[in-house]
Amino acid sequence: MMDVGRHPNITLLTYSEVESISGYVGNFVVRIRQRARSVDPEKCTGCGTCEEKCPTKVLDTVYEAGMGYRKAIYRPFAQAVPAVPVIDRDHCLFFTKGRCKLCAKVCPTQAIDYTQEDTILEVEVGNVLLATGYDVFDAGRISQYGYGRYPNVFTSLEVERMLSGAGPTGGRVVLRDGETEPQSVAIIHCVGSRDENYHPYCSKVCCMYSLKLAHLIHSKTNAHIYQCYIDIRAAGKAYEEFYKRLQKEGVAFINGRPAEILPEGDKLAVYVEDRALGQQMKLPVDMVVLSVGLEPRHDAGEVARLFGISTDADGWFKEKHPKLDPVATMTEGVYIAGCAQGPRDIPDSVAQGAAAAARILSLIRQGEVRVESATAIVDEMMCVGCGQCIQACPYTAIEYLEERKVAHVIEALCKGCGSCTGACPSKAISLRHFTDRQLISEMLGAMYAMSEVTR
């Protein structure tokens, strides 16, 4: 990220969102809302004095996963680029009660600006790459696991922050009381994944990060660790070796999905059936870690409509072809990468991002984009402006001209599929080189040729 922030040909717009996009490949116009930080990024040096002096503490449910606190003026995460903080107006004393202004008093460069407002930018771009990431499954939806009810049931993200040396516990693995180290830990795989009640797909990353958490917890606490799994999917390079290493470290692997977790004295009882042994088990442990799966971003459908692409049955962005064209979408000039398309780990995300960048670079070097010769064309004298062709087009290649009250085909996006011609009730749309007269002539020619063969 530091290299990206310093690159002369990259403009980094953080704390911003796309409001609208129009145009087509090579000629997109993107409208971006840059939200007010209440901090002037040109003046701010990222010294952190304002964060240190701010008196208001807010529970950080994003970066710290609810395990720690941040200030009302803060940077979203430690390695944020640029290192410019933002004021949380919902919790800042100046915006809520009209007093304080301590951050403005201590700022050495006078970068605090309480009057700052959102700004609107319009940029022209040739291609769009969507890498919007994913959301983490809400473990509270599975009530039988007791997350949110039993204090010592944690999610994998909470334990991840706990293990970080810069995290809320300074790298110590402790129970909710903040002091006691667990002597036994159960890690439950596939929470929210491979489950017809929630998400039927595999989240792809849970097995390996569960193994990593087991290794780190064991090294810090020497606790006895149980792994409750459906299948161990360790398909990456050297992943299987790491799995075997955990077995040698003494981690107990139980082939089964737990049915329920219940409190039992000062411990938690995990009820699970080991399919390998064919018997039911009760595991008394101090801590339970739920390995939550990945799910599409909550606004994935809205983003898909904004950029004229589609989502699959699970809600992930849909590619043009899963094997032959996995980074392109049905909308020419719009590409996808990373977990926006589906669950994947870091190496796969990096590879897909590089592939998408290469596709875009190849278009830039061409200078021109070849379009289909058999594109649709609208007879404006016959078009009634009903809009059925716009709804039928899978490539969003048809727009409605308000001034003339007719449909118009954007030839740069049209792929000549013919969906619009079949949907048009007034027969106002036809395909170049595939008009009704030409098709009838071809059929008559084929019939004549067959009759000559049968004589």
Residue, then its C-alpha position, 0 to 999 in steps of 0.5 A: m500500500m505504501d508503494v501504491g500511495r507513492h506511485p505518481n500514476i496512481t490516485l488513491l481516493t480513500y473514504s470515498e464511494v462510487e455513486s454512479i457510472s455511465g458510458y462504456v468500455g474506454n469511455f466510463v464517467v464515474r461519479i465519486r463522493q469523497r466523504a468529509r474527514s474533518v481533517d485536511p489531508e494536505k496539512c495532516t502529517g499523520c503524527g497521531t497527536c490528535e488521536e492520543k489526546c482525544p478524550t472519547k473512547v469508542l468500541d471498535t467493532v471493525y478493526e478490533a472486532g469488538m475486542g478493543y477501543r478507538k478514539a472519536i478521531y482515528r485511523p481505520f487501521a494501523q497501516a492505513v494509507p494515507a495516514v490521515p485520521v477521520i473524525d467519527r461525527d456520531h461520537c465526537l463531542f464537538f458534533t454531538k454536544g458542541r464542545c471539546k475541540l481538543c484535537a484542533k488545539v493540539c494539532p501542530t499543523q492546524a489540519i482539523d477542519y470541522t466545517q469540511e463537507d463531502t466533495i463530488l468528483e467526476v473522473e473519466v476512465g477506460n476500465v473498471l476493476l471491482a475488488t470489494g472483498y467480503d463480509v464475515f459470517d455472523a456467528g450469532r445466527i447459529s444459536q446452538y453455538g452460543y456466541g453472544r450468550y456464553p462469554n468464552v465463545f469467540t469468533s476466529l477474527e476475535v482470536e486473530r486480534m487477540l494473538s496480534g502483538a499490537g492487539p487489545t491483549g498485547g498478544r496474550v490469549v485470555l478468556r473474557d475476564g482478561e486474565t485467565e489463560p485457557q487450558s483447553v480450546a475447541i476450534i469448530h470449522c465451517v461455521g456458516s459454510r457448507d451448511e444448507n441452512y446458511h451457505p452451501y459453499c466452502s469458504k476455502v480459507c477456514c481450514m488453514y486459518s483454523l490450523k494456524l490459530a491452533h498452532l499459535i494458541h498452543s505455542k502461547t498457552n500450551a493448551h490442549i486443542y481440539q479441531c472439530y471438522i467436516d473435511i480438512r481441505a489443505a490443497g495449497k502448496a505446503y498446506e498438507e505439511f502444515y496439517k501434519r505438523l499440527q498432528k505431531e504437535g498433539v492437536a486432536f482432530i475430531n471428524g464431526r460438526p458439533a451439534e450444540i455447545l452448553p455451559e457446564g460449571d466454569k467450562l463449556a461442553v461441546y457435544v459432537e459425534d466423531r464419524a471416524l470412531g462412530q461415537q458421540m463425545k462431550l468435550p469440556v473446554d475453557m474456550v471455543v473458537l468459531s471458524v466463521g466463513l466468508e459471505p458476499r458483501h452486504d451491498a454486493g447486489e447494489v454494487a452489481r446493479l450500479f456497474g451493470i453486472s450480475t451476481d450468482a445464486d450465492g450473491w458473489f459477482k458473476e464472471k463471464h466464464p469460470k474457466l476461460d474468462p474468470v476475471a471479466t464480466m458480461t459488461e465489457g470493460v468491467y473486471i472483478a478480482g479477489c473475494a468479490q467473485g467468491p471465497r479465495d485465499i491470499p495467493d489466489s486473490v493476488a494471482q487474480g488481481a494480476a490477471a485482471a490488471a494484465r487484461i486491462l493493460s492489454l486493452i490500453r496498449q491496443g488503443e482500440v476495442r474491436v466490437e461485434s459486427a452483428t450488433a443490434i440496431v433500433d428502428e426509431m420510427m417503429c420503437v414505442g419506448c416500452g423498455q422491454c429490450i433494456q430489461a432483456c439485454p444481458y450486457t446493459a448495451i441498450e439505453y433509453l433516450e429521454e429526448r426522443k423517447v426511444a431505445h438506443v443500442i450502445e454498439a461498443l457493448c452489444k454482443g449480438c446475442g439477439s435477446c432484444t430482438g426477441a423481446c421487442p413487441s413492435k419488432a423495432i430491433s433487428l441484428r445487422h446481417f441477421t435480419d428477418r429477410q436474410l434469415i428466411s433466405e438462408m432457410l429457403g436456401a438450406m431447404y433447396a439444397m436438401s431437396e437437391v440432395t434427396r433427388 
